[in-house]
Amino acid sequence: GSGGGGGGSGVVVMRRVKVVNSGNMPLRIFGYSVWPSTEWCVPAYGFEVLNCSRVVDLKPGRTHDVVLRYQPSLLVTMSEHALRFNTSQGIHSFSMVVRSPAAAVD
């Protein structure tokens, strides 16, 4: 994958992010990437979308849970990247910021 470096810390964080189609047209999600990686559905920078391998069709008002896994590097105390959605309505990005406990203690 892209943006390696340093090996994992052994700590794994899992989160569910709810995607809502608040528009009035159907929305198709083709895949996800972690910017600045340009590879779709490939783990990058410690982030991985676990349910990335299938196309998702969302009718207006419907939701879909995106399952994220993050394993920080021993060398990184803060990670800031964008989760990009490749959709039938274009590419949409959302910021992700993760701080390790070591970064919070001064």
DRENBA-370929 format. One record per atom (N, C-alpha, C, O, CB): residue in three letters; chain; atom name; x, y, z. Coordinates in steps of 0.1 Angstrom, whole numbers, plus 2048, in hexadecimal, padded with zeros to 3 digits. Each point is the difference from the previous one (the first is absolute). Glycine has a CB too. Layout:
+------+-------+------+-----+-----+-----+
: rest : kette : atom :   u :   v :   w :
+------+-------+------+-----+-----+-----+
:  Ala :     A :   CA :   X :   Y :   Z :
...
+------+-------+------+-----+-----+-----+
REM end
This chain:
+------+-------+------+-----+-----+-----+
: rest : kette : atom :   u :   v :   w :
+------+-------+------+-----+-----+-----+
:  Gly :     A :    N : 808 : 7F4 : 800 :
:  Gly :     A :   CA : 7F8 : 80C : 800 :
:  Gly :     A :    C : 808 : 80C : 800 :
:  Gly :     A :    O : 80D : 800 : 801 :
:  Gly :     A :   CB : 7E2 : 7F4 : 80B :
:  Ser :     A :    N : 80B : 818 : 7F3 :
:  Ser :     A :   CA : 807 : 80D : 800 :
:  Ser :     A :    C : 803 : 805 : 80D :
:  Ser :     A :    O : 7F9 : 7FC : 80A :
:  Ser :     A :   CB : 7FB : 809 : 7E1 :
:  Gly :     A :    N : 816 : 803 : 816 :
:  Gly :     A :   CA : 803 : 808 : 80D :
:  Gly :     A :    C : 803 : 7F7 : 80B :
:  Gly :     A :    O : 7FB : 803 : 80B :
:  Gly :     A :   CB : 7F6 : 80E : 7ED :
:  Gly :     A :    N : 817 : 7E5 : 807 :
:  Gly :     A :   CA : 804 : 7F8 : 80B :
:  Gly :     A :    C : 809 : 807 : 809 :
:  Gly :     A :    O : 800 : 80C : 801 :
:  Gly :     A :   CB : 7FE : 7E0 : 7F0 :
:  Gly :     A :    N : 80A : 80D : 817 :
:  Gly :     A :   CA : 809 : 806 : 808 :
:  Gly :     A :    C : 7FF : 7FC : 80F :
:  Gly :     A :    O : 7F5 : 803 : 806 :
:  Gly :     A :   CB : 80C : 80F : 7EA :
:  Gly :     A :    N : 808 : 7E7 : 815 :
:  Gly :     A :   CA : 801 : 7FF : 80E :
:  Gly :     A :    C : 7FA : 7F4 : 807 :
:  Gly :     A :    O : 803 : 7FE : 80C :
:  Gly :     A :   CB : 7FD : 819 : 7F3 :
:  Gly :     A :    N : 7F8 : 7E1 : 7FB :
:  Gly :     A :   CA : 7FB : 7F4 : 807 :
:  Gly :     A :    C : 7F5 : 804 : 809 :
:  Gly :     A :    O : 7FF : 80B : 805 :
:  Gly :     A :   CB : 817 : 7EA : 7F9 :
:  Gly :     A :    N : 7E1 : 802 : 805 :
:  Gly :     A :   CA : 7F4 : 802 : 808 :
:  Gly :     A :    C : 803 : 800 : 80E :
:  Gly :     A :    O : 80A : 7FB : 805 :
:  Gly :     A :   CB : 7E8 : 7FB : 7EA :
:  Ser :     A :    N : 805 : 811 : 819 :
:  Ser :     A :   CA : 802 : 802 : 80E :
:  Ser :     A :    C : 7FA : 7F4 : 808 :
:  Ser :     A :    O : 802 : 7FF : 80C :
:  Ser :     A :   CB : 7FF : 81A : 7F1 :
:  Gly :     A :    N : 7F6 : 7DF : 7FC :
:  Gly :     A :   CA : 7F9 : 7F6 : 807 :
:  Gly :     A :    C : 7F2 : 805 : 804 :
:  Gly :     A :    O : 7F7 : 7F7 : 803 :
:  Gly :     A :   CB : 81E : 7FF : 805 :
:  Val :     A :    N : 7E9 : 817 : 7F8 :
:  Val :     A :   CA : 7F3 : 806 : 804 :
:  Val :     A :    C : 7F8 : 801 : 7F3 :
:  Val :     A :    O : 805 : 804 : 7F5 :
:  Val :     A :   CB : 805 : 809 : 81E :
:  Val :     A :    N : 7E9 : 7EF : 7EE :
:  Val :     A :   CA : 7F7 : 801 : 7F4 :
:  Val :     A :    C : 7F3 : 807 : 804 :
:  Val :     A :    O : 7FA : 7FC : 80B :
:  Val :     A :   CB : 810 : 7EE : 7EB :
:  Val :     A :    N : 7F2 : 820 : 803 :
:  Val :     A :   CA : 7F4 : 807 : 803 :
:  Val :     A :    C : 7F6 : 7FE : 7F4 :
:  Val :     A :    O : 804 : 800 : 7F5 :
:  Val :     A :   CB : 809 : 812 : 818 :
:  Met :     A :    N : 7E7 : 7EA : 7F7 :
:  Met :     A :   CA : 7F5 : 7FE : 7F7 :
:  Met :     A :    C : 7F6 : 80A : 802 :
:  Met :     A :    O : 7FC : 803 : 80B :
:  Met :     A :   CB : 809 : 7E4 : 7F4 :
:  Arg :     A :    N : 7F5 : 81E : 7F5 :
:  Arg :     A :   CA : 7F5 : 80A : 801 :
:  Arg :     A :    C : 7F7 : 7FD : 7F5 :
:  Arg :     A :    O : 803 : 7FC : 7F5 :
:  Arg :     A :   CB : 80C : 816 : 815 :
:  Arg :     A :    N : 7E4 : 7F1 : 7F8 :
:  Arg :     A :   CA : 7F6 : 800 : 7F6 :
:  Arg :     A :    C : 7FC : 80E : 7FD :
:  Arg :     A :    O : 7FD : 808 : 809 :
:  Arg :     A :   CB : 7FA : 7E1 : 7FF :
:  Val :     A :    N : 808 : 81A : 7EB :
:  Val :     A :   CA : 7FC : 80D : 7FC :
:  Val :     A :    C : 7F4 : 7FF : 7F8 :
:  Val :     A :    O : 7FF : 7F8 : 7F6 :
:  Val :     A :   CB : 819 : 811 : 80A :
:  Lys :     A :    N : 7DD : 7FE : 803 :
:  Lys :     A :   CA : 7F3 : 7FE : 7F9 :
:  Lys :     A :    C : 800 : 80A : 7F5 :
:  Lys :     A :    O : 801 : 80C : 801 :
:  Lys :     A :   CB : 7F3 : 7ED : 814 :
:  Val :     A :    N : 80A : 802 : 7DE :
:  Val :     A :   CA : 7FE : 808 : 7F4 :
:  Val :     A :    C : 7F1 : 801 : 7FE :
:  Val :     A :    O : 7F9 : 7F6 : 7FF :
:  Val :     A :   CB : 81E : 803 : 7F7 :
:  Val :     A :    N : 7E5 : 814 : 808 :
:  Val :     A :   CA : 7F1 : 802 : 7FE :
:  Val :     A :    C : 7FF : 807 : 7F2 :
:  Val :     A :    O : 806 : 80A : 7FD :
:  Val :     A :   CB : 7F5 : 7F8 : 81C :
:  Asn :     A :    N : 7FC : 7F8 : 7DF :
:  Asn :     A :   CA : 7FC : 807 : 7F3 :
:  Asn :     A :    C : 7F5 : 809 : 804 :
:  Asn :     A :    O : 7F4 : 7FD : 800 :
:  Asn :     A :   CB : 813 : 7EF : 7F1 :
:  Ser :     A :    N : 7FC : 821 : 811 :
:  Ser :     A :   CA : 7F6 : 80A : 803 :
:  Ser :     A :    C : 7FB : 807 : 7F4 :
:  Ser :     A :    O : 7F8 : 80A : 801 :
:  Ser :     A :   CB : 814 : 7F9 : 815 :
:  Gly :     A :    N : 7F8 : 7F9 : 7DE :
:  Gly :     A :   CA : 7FB : 806 : 7F4 :
:  Gly :     A :    C : 7F3 : 7FA : 7FB :
:  Gly :     A :    O : 7FA : 7F7 : 807 :
:  Gly :     A :   CB : 81D : 80E : 7F3 :
:  Asn :     A :    N : 7E5 : 7FE : 7FA :
:  Asn :     A :   CA : 7F4 : 7FB : 7FB :
:  Asn :     A :    C : 802 : 7F7 : 7F4 :
:  Asn :     A :    O : 7F7 : 7FC : 7F9 :
:  Asn :     A :   CB : 7FD : 818 : 80F :
:  Met :     A :    N : 819 : 7E8 : 7F6 :
:  Met :     A :   CA : 803 : 7F7 : 7F5 :
:  Met :     A :    C : 808 : 7F4 : 806 :
:  Met :     A :    O : 806 : 801 : 80A :
:  Met :     A :   CB : 7FB : 812 : 7E5 :
:  Pro :     A :    N : 7FE : 7E1 : 80A :
:  Pro :     A :   CA : 808 : 7F5 : 805 :
:  Pro :     A :    C : 80F : 803 : 7FF :
:  Pro :     A :    O : 804 : 808 : 7F8 :
:  Pro :     A :   CB : 7EA : 7E8 : 800 :
:  Leu :     A :    N : 81A : 80A : 811 :
:  Leu :     A :   CA : 80E : 802 : 801 :
:  Leu :     A :    C : 807 : 7F3 : 7FF :
:  Leu :     A :    O : 7FC : 7F7 : 808 :
:  Leu :     A :   CB : 801 : 81E : 805 :
:  Arg :     A :    N : 80D : 7E9 : 7EB :
:  Arg :     A :   CA : 808 : 7F4 : 7FF :
:  Arg :     A :    C : 80E : 803 : 805 :
:  Arg :     A :    O : 806 : 809 : 7FB :
:  Arg :     A :   CB : 7EC : 7EE : 7F2 :
:  Ile :     A :    N : 812 : 800 : 81D :
:  Ile :     A :   CA : 80E : 802 : 805 :
:  Ile :     A :    C : 808 : 7F4 : 7FA :
:  Ile :     A :    O : 7FD : 7F5 : 802 :
:  Ile :     A :   CB : 7FC : 816 : 814 :
:  Phe :     A :    N : 812 : 7F9 : 7E2 :
:  Phe :     A :   CA : 808 : 7F6 : 7F9 :
:  Phe :     A :    C : 80C : 7FC : 809 :
:  Phe :     A :    O : 805 : 7F4 : 7FE :
:  Phe :     A :   CB : 7F4 : 816 : 7EC :
:  Gly :     A :    N : 80C : 7FE : 81F :
:  Gly :     A :   CA : 80B : 7FD : 807 :
:  Gly :     A :    C : 805 : 80B : 809 :
:  Gly :     A :    O : 7FB : 80B : 800 :
:  Gly :     A :   CB : 80C : 7E5 : 7EE :
:  Tyr :     A :    N : 804 : 80E : 81A :
:  Tyr :     A :   CA : 805 : 809 : 809 :
:  Tyr :     A :    C : 80F : 801 : 7FE :
:  Tyr :     A :    O : 807 : 7F6 : 7FC :
:  Tyr :     A :   CB : 7E6 : 806 : 814 :
:  Ser :     A :    N : 819 : 80F : 7F4 :
:  Ser :     A :   CA : 80F : 801 : 801 :
:  Ser :     A :    C : 803 : 809 : 80B :
:  Ser :     A :    O : 7F8 : 808 : 805 :
:  Ser :     A :   CB : 80B : 7F4 : 7E2 :
:  Val :     A :    N : 80A : 803 : 81E :
:  Val :     A :   CA : 805 : 808 : 80B :
:  Val :     A :    C : 80A : 80A : 7F9 :
:  Val :     A :    O : 80B : 7FC : 7FC :
:  Val :     A :   CB : 7F2 : 7F2 : 816 :
:  Trp :     A :    N : 7FF : 81E : 7ED :
:  Trp :     A :   CA : 808 : 80B : 7F9 :
:  Trp :     A :    C : 80C : 802 : 808 :
:  Trp :     A :    O : 7FF : 802 : 80C :
:  Trp :     A :   CB : 7ED : 809 : 7EA :
:  Pro :     A :    N : 820 : 7F7 : 805 :
:  Pro :     A :   CA : 803 : 802 : 7F2 :
:  Pro :     A :    C : 802 : 7F4 : 7F7 :
:  Pro :     A :    O : 804 : 801 : 7F5 :
:  Pro :     A :   CB : 806 : 814 : 813 :
:  Ser :     A :    N : 7F3 : 7DF : 7FD :
:  Ser :     A :   CA : 801 : 7F4 : 7F7 :
:  Ser :     A :    C : 7F5 : 801 : 7F6 :
:  Ser :     A :    O : 7F5 : 805 : 802 :
:  Ser :     A :   CB : 814 : 7ED : 811 :
:  Thr :     A :    N : 7FA : 80A : 7E1 :
:  Thr :     A :   CA : 7F7 : 800 : 7F5 :
:  Thr :     A :    C : 7FA : 7F2 : 7FD :
:  Thr :     A :    O : 7F9 : 7FF : 7F6 :
:  Thr :     A :   CB : 813 : 816 : 800 :
:  Glu :     A :    N : 7F8 : 7E2 : 811 :
:  Glu :     A :   CA : 7FC : 7F2 : 7FE :
:  Glu :     A :    C : 7F3 : 7FD : 808 :
:  Glu :     A :    O : 7FF : 803 : 80C :
:  Glu :     A :   CB : 818 : 7F6 : 7F1 :
:  Trp :     A :    N : 7DF : 803 : 7FB :
:  Trp :     A :   CA : 7F2 : 7FD : 806 :
:  Trp :     A :    C : 800 : 7F2 : 807 :
:  Trp :     A :    O : 806 : 7F7 : 7FB :
:  Trp :     A :   CB : 7EF : 817 : 7F4 :
:  Cys :     A :    N : 806 : 7F2 : 81D :
:  Cys :     A :   CA : 7FE : 7F4 : 808 :
:  Cys :     A :    C : 80D : 7F9 : 804 :
:  Cys :     A :    O : 801 : 7F4 : 801 :
:  Cys :     A :   CB : 7E9 : 809 : 7F3 :
:  Val :     A :    N : 820 : 80B : 80E :
:  Val :     A :   CA : 80D : 7FB : 804 :
:  Val :     A :    C : 804 : 807 : 80E :
:  Val :     A :    O : 7FF : 80C : 801 :
:  Val :     A :   CB : 808 : 7F0 : 7E6 :
:  Pro :     A :    N : 7FC : 7FC : 823 :
:  Pro :     A :   CA : 804 : 806 : 80D :
:  Pro :     A :    C : 80C : 80A : 7FE :
:  Pro :     A :    O : 809 : 7FD : 7F8 :
:  Pro :     A :   CB : 7EF : 7EE : 814 :
:  Ala :     A :    N : 807 : 820 : 7FB :
:  Ala :     A :   CA : 80B : 80A : 7FF :
:  Ala :     A :    C : 801 : 808 : 80D :
:  Ala :     A :    O : 7F6 : 804 : 806 :
:  Ala :     A :   CB : 806 : 7FE : 7E1 :
:  Tyr :     A :    N : 811 : 801 : 81D :
:  Tyr :     A :   CA : 802 : 809 : 80B :
:  Tyr :     A :    C : 7FA : 7FA : 80D :
:  Tyr :     A :    O : 7FD : 808 : 809 :
:  Tyr :     A :   CB : 804 : 80C : 7E7 :
:  Gly :     A :    N : 7FE : 7DF : 811 :
:  Gly :     A :   CA : 7FA : 7FA : 80C :
:  Gly :     A :    C : 7F1 : 7FE : 800 :
:  Gly :     A :    O : 7FA : 7FA : 808 :
:  Gly :     A :   CB : 819 : 810 : 804 :
:  Phe :     A :    N : 7E6 : 7FD : 7EA :
:  Phe :     A :   CA : 7F2 : 7FF : 7FE :
:  Phe :     A :    C : 7FC : 7F5 : 7F6 :
:  Phe :     A :    O : 807 : 7FE : 7F6 :
:  Phe :     A :   CB : 7F7 : 81B : 810 :
:  Glu :     A :    N : 7F6 : 7E1 : 7FD :
:  Glu :     A :   CA : 7FB : 7F6 : 7F7 :
:  Glu :     A :    C : 7F0 : 801 : 801 :
:  Glu :     A :    O : 7FB : 800 : 80B :
:  Glu :     A :   CB : 81A : 7F1 : 7F7 :
:  Val :     A :    N : 7E5 : 80F : 7F2 :
:  Val :     A :   CA : 7F1 : 7FF : 800 :
:  Val :     A :    C : 7FD : 7F1 : 7FE :
:  Val :     A :    O : 803 : 7FA : 7F6 :
:  Val :     A :   CB : 7FA : 81D : 800 :
:  Leu :     A :    N : 7FD : 7E3 : 815 :
:  Leu :     A :   CA : 7FF : 7F1 : 800 :
:  Leu :     A :    C : 7F5 : 7FB : 7F6 :
:  Leu :     A :    O : 801 : 7F5 : 7FB :
:  Leu :     A :   CB : 807 : 80B : 81D :
:  Asn :     A :    N : 7EE : 808 : 7E6 :
:  Asn :     A :   CA : 7F5 : 7FC : 7F7 :
:  Asn :     A :    C : 801 : 808 : 7F3 :
:  Asn :     A :    O : 7F6 : 805 : 7FB :
:  Asn :     A :   CB : 7FB : 7F5 : 819 :
:  Cys :     A :    N : 81A : 806 : 7E6 :
:  Cys :     A :   CA : 803 : 808 : 7F4 :
:  Cys :     A :    C : 7FE : 7F8 : 7F3 :
:  Cys :     A :    O : 7FF : 807 : 7F5 :
:  Cys :     A :   CB : 811 : 807 : 818 :
:  Ser :     A :    N : 7EF : 7E5 : 7F3 :
:  Ser :     A :   CA : 801 : 7F8 : 7F4 :
:  Ser :     A :    C : 7F3 : 7FF : 7F8 :
:  Ser :     A :    O : 7FF : 7FA : 7F6 :
:  Ser :     A :   CB : 812 : 7FA : 816 :
:  Arg :     A :    N : 7E4 : 813 : 7F8 :
:  Arg :     A :   CA : 7F4 : 7FF : 7F9 :
:  Arg :     A :    C : 7FA : 80E : 7FD :
:  Arg :     A :    O : 802 : 809 : 807 :
:  Arg :     A :   CB : 7FA : 7E0 : 803 :
:  Val :     A :    N : 7FD : 818 : 7EB :
:  Val :     A :   CA : 7F9 : 80C : 7FC :
:  Val :     A :    C : 7F4 : 801 : 809 :
:  Val :     A :    O : 7F9 : 7F7 : 802 :
:  Val :     A :   CB : 80F : 808 : 7E6 :
:  Val :     A :    N : 7F5 : 80E : 81C :
:  Val :     A :   CA : 7F5 : 802 : 809 :
:  Val :     A :    C : 7F6 : 80A : 7F9 :
:  Val :     A :    O : 804 : 80A : 7FB :
:  Val :     A :   CB : 80A : 7F2 : 81A :
:  Asp :     A :    N : 7E6 : 800 : 7EA :
:  Asp :     A :   CA : 7F5 : 809 : 7FA :
:  Asp :     A :    C : 7F8 : 805 : 80C :
:  Asp :     A :    O : 7FA : 7F8 : 807 :
:  Asp :     A :   CB : 806 : 7FB : 7E3 :
:  Leu :     A :    N : 7FF : 81A : 817 :
:  Leu :     A :   CA : 7F8 : 807 : 80A :
:  Leu :     A :    C : 7F5 : 808 : 7FA :
:  Leu :     A :    O : 802 : 809 : 7F8 :
:  Leu :     A :   CB : 812 : 7F8 : 817 :
:  Lys :     A :    N : 7E0 : 7FB : 7F4 :
:  Lys :     A :   CA : 7F4 : 807 : 7FC :
:  Lys :     A :    C : 7FF : 80D : 809 :
:  Lys :     A :    O : 806 : 800 : 80B :
:  Lys :     A :   CB : 7EE : 7EB : 7ED :
:  Pro :     A :    N : 805 : 81F : 804 :
:  Pro :     A :   CA : 7FE : 80C : 808 :
:  Pro :     A :    C : 7FB : 7FC : 80E :
:  Pro :     A :    O : 7F7 : 7F8 : 802 :
:  Pro :     A :   CB : 805 : 816 : 7E9 :
:  Gly :     A :    N : 80A : 7F8 : 81F :
:  Gly :     A :   CA : 7FC : 7FE : 80E :
:  Gly :     A :    C : 806 : 7F3 : 806 :
:  Gly :     A :    O : 7FE : 7FE : 80C :
:  Gly :     A :   CB : 7EE : 80E : 7EF :
:  Arg :     A :    N : 81B : 7EC : 7FE :
:  Arg :     A :   CA : 806 : 7F4 : 805 :
:  Arg :     A :    C : 80E : 802 : 805 :
:  Arg :     A :    O : 807 : 80A : 7FD :
:  Arg :     A :   CB : 7EC : 7E9 : 7F3 :
:  Thr :     A :    N : 812 : 804 : 819 :
:  Thr :     A :   CA : 80D : 801 : 806 :
:  Thr :     A :    C : 808 : 7F3 : 7FD :
:  Thr :     A :    O : 7FB : 7F6 : 7FC :
:  Thr :     A :   CB : 7FC : 819 : 816 :
:  His :     A :    N : 816 : 7F3 : 7F0 :
:  His :     A :   CA : 80A : 7F5 : 7FE :
:  His :     A :    C : 80B : 802 : 80A :
:  His :     A :    O : 805 : 80B : 802 :
:  His :     A :   CB : 7F6 : 7F2 : 7E6 :
:  Asp :     A :    N : 809 : 7F8 : 820 :
:  Asp :     A :   CA : 80B : 801 : 809 :
:  Asp :     A :    C : 80D : 7FD : 7F9 :
:  Asp :     A :    O : 801 : 7F5 : 7FA :
:  Asp :     A :   CB : 7EF : 805 : 819 :
:  Val :     A :    N : 81A : 80F : 7EF :
:  Val :     A :   CA : 80D : 7FD : 7FB :
:  Val :     A :    C : 808 : 7FC : 80C :
:  Val :     A :    O : 800 : 808 : 80A :
:  Val :     A :   CB : 7FE : 809 : 7E3 :
:  Val :     A :    N : 809 : 7E4 : 812 :
:  Val :     A :   CA : 808 : 7FB : 80C :
:  Val :     A :    C : 80E : 803 : 7FD :
:  Val :     A :    O : 807 : 7FB : 7F7 :
:  Val :     A :   CB : 7E8 : 7F2 : 80E :
:  Leu :     A :    N : 817 : 81B : 804 :
:  Leu :     A :   CA : 80E : 804 : 7FF :
:  Leu :     A :    C : 808 : 7F9 : 80B :
:  Leu :     A :    O : 7FC : 7FE : 80B :
:  Leu :     A :   CB : 7FD : 819 : 7EC :
:  Arg :     A :    N : 813 : 7E6 : 805 :
:  Arg :     A :   CA : 80A : 7FA : 809 :
:  Arg :     A :    C : 80C : 808 : 7FF :
:  Arg :     A :    O : 805 : 804 : 7F5 :
:  Arg :     A :   CB : 7F2 : 7E4 : 808 :
:  Tyr :     A :    N : 80F : 81C : 80F :
:  Tyr :     A :   CA : 80C : 808 : 800 :
:  Tyr :     A :    C : 80A : 7F9 : 809 :
:  Tyr :     A :    O : 7FD : 7FD : 80C :
:  Tyr :     A :   CB : 7F6 : 818 : 7EF :
:  Gln :     A :    N : 81A : 7E9 : 800 :
:  Gln :     A :   CA : 80A : 7FB : 808 :
:  Gln :     A :    C : 80C : 80A : 7FF :
:  Gln :     A :    O : 807 : 801 : 7F6 :
:  Gln :     A :   CB : 7F2 : 7E6 : 807 :
:  Pro :     A :    N : 809 : 820 : 80E :
:  Pro :     A :   CA : 80B : 80B : 7FF :
:  Pro :     A :    C : 80E : 7FA : 7FF :
:  Pro :     A :    O : 802 : 7F5 : 805 :
:  Pro :     A :   CB : 7EF : 81A : 808 :
:  Ser :     A :    N : 817 : 7F8 : 7ED :
:  Ser :     A :   CA : 80F : 7FD : 800 :
:  Ser :     A :    C : 806 : 804 : 80D :
:  Ser :     A :    O : 7FB : 809 : 807 :
:  Ser :     A :   CB : 806 : 7FA : 7E0 :
:  Leu :     A :    N : 80A : 7F6 : 81D :
:  Leu :     A :   CA : 807 : 804 : 80C :
:  Leu :     A :    C : 807 : 80D : 7FE :
:  Leu :     A :    O : 803 : 807 : 80A :
:  Leu :     A :   CB : 801 : 7E1 : 7FB :
:  Leu :     A :    N : 7FE : 81D : 7EF :
:  Leu :     A :   CA : 807 : 80C : 7FD :
:  Leu :     A :    C : 7F6 : 80C : 7FE :
:  Leu :     A :    O : 805 : 80B : 7FF :
:  Leu :     A :   CB : 80D : 7E8 : 7F7 :
:  Val :     A :    N : 7E1 : 80B : 80A :
:  Val :     A :   CA : 7F7 : 80B : 7FD :
:  Val :     A :    C : 7F8 : 802 : 80D :
:  Val :     A :    O : 7F9 : 7F7 : 805 :
:  Val :     A :   CB : 806 : 803 : 7E2 :
:  Thr :     A :    N : 800 : 813 : 81D :
:  Thr :     A :   CA : 7F8 : 804 : 80C :
:  Thr :     A :    C : 7F3 : 806 : 7FC :
:  Thr :     A :    O : 7F7 : 801 : 808 :
:  Thr :     A :   CB : 81E : 802 : 805 :
:  Met :     A :    N : 7EB : 803 : 7E7 :
:  Met :     A :   CA : 7F3 : 805 : 7FB :
:  Met :     A :    C : 7FF : 7FD : 7F1 :
:  Met :     A :    O : 80A : 801 : 7F8 :
:  Met :     A :   CB : 7F6 : 811 : 819 :
:  Ser :     A :    N : 7F5 : 7EA : 7EA :
:  Ser :     A :   CA : 7FE : 7FC : 7F2 :
:  Ser :     A :    C : 7F3 : 808 : 7FB :
:  Ser :     A :    O : 7F5 : 7FF : 806 :
:  Ser :     A :   CB : 816 : 7EA : 7FD :
:  Glu :     A :    N : 7F7 : 81F : 7F3 :
:  Glu :     A :   CA : 7F5 : 807 : 7FA :
:  Glu :     A :    C : 7FF : 7FE : 7F1 :
:  Glu :     A :    O : 80A : 803 : 7F9 :
:  Glu :     A :   CB : 7F9 : 80F : 819 :
:  His :     A :    N : 7F2 : 7E8 : 7EA :
:  His :     A :   CA : 7FE : 7FC : 7F2 :
:  His :     A :    C : 7F2 : 802 : 7FD :
:  His :     A :    O : 7F8 : 803 : 808 :
:  His :     A :   CB : 81B : 7EC : 7F8 :
:  Ala :     A :    N : 7EA : 810 : 7F3 :
:  Ala :     A :   CA : 7F2 : 801 : 7FC :
:  Ala :     A :    C : 7FB : 7F3 : 7FB :
:  Ala :     A :    O : 807 : 7F9 : 7F8 :
:  Ala :     A :   CB : 7FC : 81F : 802 :
:  Leu :     A :    N : 7F0 : 7E4 : 80A :
:  Leu :     A :   CA : 7FA : 7F4 : 7FA :
:  Leu :     A :    C : 7F8 : 805 : 7F4 :
:  Leu :     A :    O : 7F7 : 809 : 801 :
:  Leu :     A :   CB : 807 : 7EB : 816 :
:  Arg :     A :    N : 805 : 807 : 7DD :
:  Arg :     A :   CA : 7FA : 804 : 7F4 :
:  Arg :     A :    C : 7F6 : 7F5 : 7FB :
:  Arg :     A :    O : 803 : 7F4 : 801 :
:  Arg :     A :   CB : 811 : 81A : 7F9 :
:  Phe :     A :    N : 7E0 : 7F7 : 802 :
:  Phe :     A :   CA : 7F6 : 7F7 : 7FB :
:  Phe :     A :    C : 7FF : 802 : 7F1 :
:  Phe :     A :    O : 7FE : 80C : 7FC :
:  Phe :     A :   CB : 7F5 : 7F4 : 81A :
:  Asn :     A :    N : 80E : 7F6 : 7E2 :
:  Asn :     A :   CA : 7FF : 801 : 7F2 :
:  Asn :     A :    C : 7F1 : 7FC : 7FD :
:  Asn :     A :    O : 7FC : 7F4 : 802 :
:  Asn :     A :   CB : 81D : 806 : 7F9 :
:  Thr :     A :    N : 7DF : 810 : 801 :
:  Thr :     A :   CA : 7F1 : 7FE : 7FF :
:  Thr :     A :    C : 7FC : 804 : 7F2 :
:  Thr :     A :    O : 807 : 805 : 7F8 :
:  Thr :     A :   CB : 7F6 : 7FF : 820 :
:  Ser :     A :    N : 7F6 : 7F8 : 7E5 :
:  Ser :     A :   CA : 7FA : 804 : 7F3 :
:  Ser :     A :    C : 7FE : 80F : 800 :
:  Ser :     A :    O : 7FD : 805 : 7F5 :
:  Ser :     A :   CB : 7F7 : 7E5 : 80A :
:  Gln :     A :    N : 80D : 81D : 80C :
:  Gln :     A :   CA : 7FF : 80F : 800 :
:  Gln :     A :    C : 80D : 806 : 802 :
:  Gln :     A :    O : 801 : 80C : 804 :
:  Gln :     A :   CB : 7E8 : 7F2 : 805 :
:  Gly :     A :    N : 822 : 7FB : 7F4 :
:  Gly :     A :   CA : 80E : 806 : 801 :
:  Gly :     A :    C : 807 : 7FB : 80C :
:  Gly :     A :    O : 7FB : 7F6 : 807 :
:  Gly :     A :   CB : 7FD : 81E : 7EE :
:  Ile :     A :    N : 813 : 7F1 : 80E :
:  Ile :     A :   CA : 809 : 7FC : 80B :
:  Ile :     A :    C : 7FD : 80A : 80C :
:  Ile :     A :    O : 801 : 80C : 7FE :
:  Ile :     A :   CB : 811 : 7EA : 7F2 :
:  His :     A :    N : 7EB : 804 : 81B :
:  His :     A :   CA : 7FE : 808 : 80C :
:  His :     A :    C : 80A : 7FC : 80B :
:  His :     A :    O : 804 : 7F4 : 801 :
:  His :     A :   CB : 7E3 : 80E : 7FA :
:  Ser :     A :    N : 81E : 808 : 80C :
:  Ser :     A :   CA : 80B : 7FE : 80A :
:  Ser :     A :    C : 7FB : 804 : 80E :
:  Ser :     A :    O : 7F9 : 80A : 802 :
:  Ser :     A :   CB : 818 : 7F9 : 7EC :
:  Phe :     A :    N : 7F4 : 7F5 : 81C :
:  Phe :     A :   CA : 7FD : 804 : 80E :
:  Phe :     A :    C : 80D : 7FE : 808 :
:  Phe :     A :    O : 807 : 7F6 : 7FE :
:  Phe :     A :   CB : 7E1 : 802 : 800 :
:  Ser :     A :    N : 81B : 811 : 80B :
:  Ser :     A :   CA : 80C : 800 : 808 :
:  Ser :     A :    C : 800 : 7F5 : 80A :
:  Ser :     A :    O : 7F6 : 7FE : 806 :
:  Ser :     A :   CB : 80D : 81B : 7F6 :
:  Met :     A :    N : 809 : 7E1 : 807 :
:  Met :     A :   CA : 802 : 7F7 : 80B :
:  Met :     A :    C : 80C : 804 : 807 :
:  Met :     A :    O : 80B : 802 : 7FA :
:  Met :     A :   CB : 7EA : 7EB : 7F9 :
:  Val :     A :    N : 80A : 815 : 81A :
:  Val :     A :   CA : 80C : 803 : 808 :
:  Val :     A :    C : 800 : 7F7 : 80C :
:  Val :     A :    O : 7F6 : 7FE : 807 :
:  Val :     A :   CB : 809 : 81A : 7F2 :
:  Val :     A :    N : 80D : 7E2 : 809 :
:  Val :     A :   CA : 802 : 7F6 : 80B :
:  Val :     A :    C : 80C : 804 : 808 :
:  Val :     A :    O : 80B : 803 : 7FA :
:  Val :     A :   CB : 7EA : 7EA : 7F9 :
:  Arg :     A :    N : 80A : 814 : 81A :
:  Arg :     A :   CA : 80B : 803 : 808 :
:  Arg :     A :    C : 803 : 7F4 : 809 :
:  Arg :     A :    O : 7F7 : 7FB : 806 :
:  Arg :     A :   CB : 804 : 81E : 7FA :
:  Ser :     A :    N : 812 : 7E4 : 801 :
:  Ser :     A :   CA : 803 : 7F5 : 809 :
:  Ser :     A :    C : 801 : 805 : 80E :
:  Ser :     A :    O : 802 : 80C : 802 :
:  Ser :     A :   CB : 80A : 7E8 : 7EC :
:  Pro :     A :    N : 7F2 : 803 : 81C :
:  Pro :     A :   CA : 802 : 805 : 80E :
:  Pro :     A :    C : 80D : 807 : 803 :
:  Pro :     A :    O : 801 : 809 : 808 :
:  Pro :     A :   CB : 7F0 : 7E4 : 7FF :
:  Ala :     A :    N : 81A : 80E : 7F2 :
:  Ala :     A :   CA : 80D : 806 : 802 :
:  Ala :     A :    C : 800 : 80F : 7FC :
:  Ala :     A :    O : 807 : 808 : 806 :
:  Ala :     A :   CB : 804 : 7E2 : 7F7 :
:  Ala :     A :    N : 7ED : 81A : 7F9 :
:  Ala :     A :   CA : 7FF : 80D : 7FB :
:  Ala :     A :    C : 7F8 : 809 : 80A :
:  Ala :     A :    O : 803 : 80C : 800 :
:  Ala :     A :   CB : 7FF : 7EC : 7E8 :
:  Ala :     A :    N : 7F5 : 802 : 820 :
:  Ala :     A :   CA : 7F8 : 808 : 809 :
:  Ala :     A :    C : 807 : 803 : 80D :
:  Ala :     A :    O : 7FC : 809 : 808 :
:  Ala :     A :   CB : 7F0 : 7ED : 7EE :
:  Val :     A :    N : 81F : 803 : 80D :
:  Val :     A :   CA : 807 : 802 : 80C :
:  Val :     A :    C : 80D : 809 : 7FE :
:  Val :     A :    O : 808 : 7FC : 7F8 :
:  Val :     A :   CB : 7EF : 7EE : 811 :
:  Asp :     A :    N : 809 : 821 : 7FD :
:  Asp :     A :   CA : 80C : 809 : 7FE :
:  Asp :     A :    C : 808 : 801 : 80C :
:  Asp :     A :    O : 80B : 807 : 801 :
:  Asp :     A :   CB : 7E9 : 806 : 7EF :
+------+-------+------+-----+-----+-----+
REM end
